[in-house]
Amino acid sequence: MINRVVKNAQEALKDVKSDQTIMFGGFGLCGIPENSINQLIKMGTKNITAISNNAGVDDFGLGLLLQTKQIKKMISSYVGENEEFERQMLSGELEVELIPQGTLATRCLAAAYGMPVIYTPAGVGTEVAIGKETRMFNYNGEEKEYLMEKAFEADFAIVKAWKGDTAGNLIFRSTARNFNPMMAMAGKITVAEVEQLVPAGELDPDQIHTPGIYVHRIFQGEKYEKRIEQRTVRKKN
């Protein structure tokens, strides 16, 4: 059995270079690879094309890489919590490709499955479709226009799991399952940081979300902040 364990984020990301495309798992601030993001900041990696559902907030998550201007292009679905992102986009400092959330997920899966393209009705007739090919298909007896979207090509996929083992098998918790599992399958090199790292064989096979065959490097992270974007509580009576 291959041991995929590395010591830390520094070792896991040692060959990440500037001008590469990187997938970042997570949903909002849930399940984001905090240790790896901090390591990329220390490395000073530049001109990153970041594929992520969202862009973090101003002082956390991918927002930290935006502050240091290490991200050249954001490919995302939701970016509404980050003022620095807005400033860079409106000033032309940051290239942005906004994608419907389902399309973002399916383009990750297409990369994982080795499918060069997908066809989707999402985005047809909108700005999303500008410059892209469309085709008519008869589906369920209805002739409908579909937009062709290409599978992502990411040099690295960086994900964060709740639990993992030395063989690279991963278990995610709750909302962290939204994008982490599909991105873990889609990178040319997948790096997983985990809260708990256990010996191979300790995880219940029925509970594993991502098989270790997709994971190239795994390490146990530390000092997870696990921020909440907006905390809302009711008033005491």
HELIX and SHEET records of a PDB file:
HELIX    1   1 ALA A    9  ALA A   12  1                                   4    
HELIX    2   2 GLU A   34  MET A   43  1                                  10    
HELIX    3   3 LEU A   62  GLN A   67  1                                   6    
HELIX    4   4 GLU A   83  SER A   91  1                                   9    
HELIX    5   5 GLN A  101  TYR A  113  1                                  13    
HELIX    6   6 GLU A  127  ALA A  129  5                                   3    
HELIX    7   7 SER A  174  ARG A  177  5                                   4    
HELIX    8   8 ASN A  180  ALA A  186  1                                   7    
HELIX    9   9 PRO A  205  GLN A  207  5                                   3    
HELIX   10  10 GLY A  212  TYR A  214  5                                   3    
SHEET    1   A 6 GLU A  95  LEU A  98  0                                        
SHEET    2   A 6 ILE A  71  SER A  76  1                                        
SHEET    3   A 6 ILE A  48  ILE A  51  1                                        
SHEET    4   A 6 THR A  21  PHE A  24  1                                        
SHEET    5   A 6 ALA A 154  ASP A 165  1                                        
SHEET    6   A 6 LEU A 170  ILE A 171 -1                                        
SHEET    1   B 7 GLU A  95  LEU A  98  0                                        
SHEET    2   B 7 ILE A  71  SER A  76  1                                        
SHEET    3   B 7 ILE A  48  ILE A  51  1                                        
SHEET    4   B 7 THR A  21  PHE A  24  1                                        
SHEET    5   B 7 ALA A 154  ASP A 165  1                                        
SHEET    6   B 7 GLY A 187  VAL A 198  1                                        
SHEET    7   B 7 ARG A 217  GLN A 220  1                                        
SHEET    1   C 3 VAL A 117  THR A 120  0                                        
SHEET    2   C 3 GLU A 142  LYS A 150 -1                                        
SHEET    3   C 3 THR A 134  TYR A 139 -1                                        
END                                                                             
